[in-house]
Amino acid sequence: MDVSNRAFNFCAGPAALPEAVLQRAQAEMLDWHGKGLSVMEMSHRSDDYTALAQKAEQDLRDLLSIPSNYKVLFLQGGASQQFAEIPLNLLPEGGVADYIDTGIWSRKAIDEARRYGTINVAASAKPLDYLDLPVQAEWKLSDQAAYVHYASNETIGGLEFQWVPQVDAPLVVDMSSNILSRPINVADYGMIYAGAQKNIGPSGLVVVIIREDLLGNARASCPTMLNYKVAADNGSMYNTPATYSWYLSGLVFEWLKEQGGVTAMEQRNRAKKDKLYAFIDGSDFYSNPIAPAARSWMNVPFRLADERLDSAFLAGADARGLLNLKGHRSVGGMRASIYNALGMNAIDALVAYMAEFEKEHA
Ligand SMILES: Cc1ncc(COP(=O)(O)O)c(C=O)c1O
């Protein structure tokens, strides 16, 4: 395959995938392992697909050192469907759940959960204009919360927890945009979920990692398809799963292992974000407003000194193969999403362009 035309894709999601993974998928596309068919055309009940799916799960377990008392589910409906699935499975009728509001994604989770019960917003970053995280000492947690929900990385705002909240209730975390970016201790959480289309694989898949004792308490009204226990009892194959997305995610997990796993990713991601933030902070032309201790490693929003230059900046970036740098429509400005699949060469290319643009326009 000619990769000379591959751009640097800074999209927040669906995001860049490792080139080696795409090449492997291409090589296996028409004839998977000499079987004469593609993965897309395989029965999900076949021995070949079952083995492939189980290997993907095992590789993810290895990467995150997932303890054996956690189930790993490969579900559909994206992270957004989890916003409803979580209360339907974990919030009993008449119960209360605590939520932390740190931006657009955690607010979406709050709004959806409110359809199913009493939601206590125990802390909010709103008084901080969503530029910093509310310190845990000021959180107003409920005595009997069924769980505490938060988003470890706000993909749009660029605000990331660099610490794990200490709470008594099971911690439920939306890790869509920073899972696999560095090591975590799975046992800190009751449940972790992540839409695939950033650090895992293609869209169409959401990964749920859930402690076994939290299974089996879904409401009677919970649709069968949304019941975690049903999914767990059926190996995430109660119905036909997103077979190709699962396969491709498996290739990403293999690639991650070859790279040295999440410890290697941490080193690489730290160096990437350090270089980009240092450049932004060192310039009077670009700025990032997030409190340094809460800055995201994965999504770096930044502004130009004069927003009238935004479209020229984006056009120049596009022309150099630096794609999808436009910030989310709700916040404007720019955003560089620098997930695992992007290497330091992407940061170098971006910083070189930013410096050049500044020189021309400052
Ligand atoms: C942190 C976070 N949570 C949830 C979502 C929603 O994911 P999905 O589109 O898979 O429903 C996103 C999507 O970008 C996200 O970044």
The ligand as a Gaussian input file, in Angstrom:
#p B3LYP/6-31G(d) Opt

LIG

0 1
 C      -15.937000      11.438000      26.544000
 C      -16.978000      11.000000      25.564000
 N      -18.071000      10.356000      26.017000
 C      -19.031000       9.943000      25.184000
 C      -18.948000      10.148000      23.821000
 C      -20.056000       9.664000      22.920000
 O      -19.593000       8.602000      22.176000
 P      -20.444000       7.891000      21.056000
 O      -20.432000       8.794000      19.871000
 O      -19.700000       6.605000      20.845000
 O      -21.812000       7.681000      21.574000
 C      -17.828000      10.803000      23.301000
 C      -17.709000      11.022000      21.834000
 O      -16.861000      11.693000      21.331000
 C      -16.827000      11.228000      24.201000
 O      -15.741000      11.869000      23.740000

